[in-house]
């Protein structure tokens, strides 16, 4: 895991890491980007559900996706508890991942960058 360009924080790149990075990581990330008030924190990760990335129910082909449910120390109607995460294909995960990663990263430049910068 490499640090992000804007935050310097390491970012999870799969559903398992969305769980294992822990509530503290979410708190730090949300504080860094100004989406969570400093007086609040993520209390716990309720669930992380990876969406299918192949077959009839595949959730798109640009990478893995997951639903993340969080609980905050101080519930607030302005804070979302149901989140969506999207990851680029991991080059080393499989032949499919390698093929897609090469296509996305080399066809006309890095096609992930504009989308990622929209979110961060």
DAVEN-V576165 format. One record per residue. RES is the residue in one letter. PHI is phi in radians with two decimals (none if undefined). OMEGA is omega in radians with two decimals (* if undefined). D_LAST is the distance of its C-alpha to the last C-alpha in Angstrom with 1 decimal. Layout:
<<RES | PHI | OMEGA | D_LAST> <RES | PHI | OMEGA | D_LAST>>
//
This chain:
<<X | none | -3.14 | 16.8> <X | -1.77 | 3.12 | 15.3> <X | -1.23 | 3.09 | 13.0> <X | -1.22 | -3.11 | 9.4> <X | -1.15 | -3.06 | 9.5> <X | -1.60 | -3.03 | 7.6> <X | -1.84 | -3.03 | 8.9> <X | 1.35 | -3.14 | 12.0> <X | -1.49 | 2.98 | 12.0> <X | -1.29 | -3.10 | 13.4> <X | -2.04 | 3.06 | 11.7> <X | -1.14 | 3.13 | 14.1> <X | -2.21 | 2.99 | 14.9> <X | -2.79 | -3.06 | 17.5> <X | -1.10 | 3.13 | 18.7> <X | -1.08 | 3.13 | 21.1> <X | -1.24 | 3.04 | 18.6> <X | -1.04 | 3.08 | 16.7> <X | -1.45 | -2.96 | 20.1> <X | -1.26 | 3.10 | 21.2> <X | -1.18 | 3.01 | 18.4> <X | 1.43 | -3.11 | 19.7> <X | -1.07 | -3.14 | 19.1> <X | -1.08 | -3.14 | 18.7> <X | -1.13 | 3.12 | 15.6> <X | -1.04 | 3.12 | 13.9> <X | -1.02 | -3.14 | 15.3> <X | -1.08 | -3.13 | 14.1> <X | -1.10 | -3.11 | 10.4> <X | -1.16 | 3.06 | 10.7> <X | -1.14 | -3.13 | 12.7> <X | -1.01 | -3.09 | 10.5> <X | -1.68 | 3.04 | 7.7> <X | 1.31 | -3.12 | 10.8> <X | -1.71 | 3.12 | 11.0> <X | -2.29 | 3.12 | 14.2> <X | -1.01 | -3.11 | 17.1> <X | -1.02 | -3.13 | 18.5> <X | -1.44 | -3.13 | 21.7> <X | -2.19 | 3.13 | 20.4> <X | -2.66 | 3.01 | 19.3> <X | -1.42 | -3.10 | 18.9> <X | -1.38 | 3.14 | 22.5> <X | -2.84 | 3.03 | 22.4> <X | -1.60 | -3.10 | 21.0> <X | -1.30 | -3.14 | 23.4> <X | -2.83 | 2.99 | 22.7> <X | -2.32 | -3.12 | 20.6> <X | -2.05 | 3.09 | 22.0> <X | -1.28 | 3.13 | 21.3> <X | -1.52 | -3.14 | 22.0> <X | -1.09 | 3.13 | 24.6> <X | -2.02 | 3.04 | 23.6> <X | -2.65 | 3.13 | 27.1> <X | 1.44 | -3.05 | 30.2> <X | -1.05 | -3.08 | 30.9> <X | -1.61 | -3.10 | 28.1> <X | -0.98 | -3.14 | 25.3> <X | -1.69 | -3.14 | 21.9> <X | 1.48 | -3.07 | 21.1> <X | -2.13 | -3.07 | 21.3> <X | -1.48 | 3.13 | 18.0> <X | 2.64 | 3.11 | 17.5> <X | -1.33 | 3.13 | 17.9> <X | -2.42 | 3.14 | 16.8> <X | -2.64 | 2.95 | 17.5> <X | -1.71 | 3.13 | 18.0> <X | -2.14 | 3.08 | 17.4> <X | -2.01 | -3.10 | 19.5> <X | -2.10 | 3.00 | 19.2> <X | -2.17 | -3.13 | 21.7> <X | -1.70 | 3.10 | 21.1> <X | -1.07 | 3.09 | 23.7> <X | -2.12 | 3.14 | 24.1> <X | -0.95 | -3.08 | 23.7> <X | -2.57 | -3.12 | 22.2> <X | -1.09 | 3.11 | 22.3> <X | -1.43 | -3.10 | 19.1> <X | -1.80 | 3.09 | 17.2> <X | -1.36 | 3.06 | 16.6> <X | -1.80 | 3.12 | 18.4> <X | -1.82 | -3.05 | 18.0> <X | -2.08 | 3.12 | 14.6> <X | -2.12 | 3.11 | 13.8> <X | -2.12 | 3.14 | 12.4> <X | -2.33 | -3.11 | 12.5> <X | -2.14 | 2.99 | 13.4> <X | -1.15 | 3.07 | 14.6> <X | -1.04 | 3.07 | 18.4> <X | -1.45 | -3.09 | 19.6> <X | -0.98 | -3.03 | 22.0> <X | -1.65 | -3.04 | 24.5> <X | -1.32 | -3.08 | 24.7> <X | -2.96 | 3.06 | 27.2> <X | -1.11 | 3.09 | 28.7> <X | -1.10 | 3.12 | 26.7> <X | -1.04 | 3.13 | 23.4> <X | -1.10 | -3.13 | 24.7> <X | -1.08 | -3.13 | 25.7> <X | -1.11 | -3.14 | 22.5> <X | -1.03 | 3.13 | 20.4> <X | -1.15 | -3.14 | 22.8> <X | -1.11 | -3.08 | 22.7> <X | -1.21 | -3.06 | 19.0> <X | -1.48 | -3.03 | 18.6> <X | -2.10 | -3.14 | 21.8> <X | -1.47 | 3.12 | 22.6> <X | 1.30 | -3.14 | 21.8> <X | 1.71 | -3.11 | 19.1> <X | -1.38 | -3.09 | 16.0> <X | -1.31 | 3.09 | 15.3> <X | -1.34 | -3.01 | 12.2> <X | -0.96 | -3.12 | 10.3> <X | -1.04 | 3.14 | 10.1> <X | -1.19 | -3.14 | 9.0> <X | -1.10 | -3.14 | 6.2> <X | -1.18 | 3.07 | 5.0> <X | -1.12 | -3.07 | 5.8> <X | -1.53 | -3.13 | 3.8> <X | -1.93 | * | 0.0>>
//
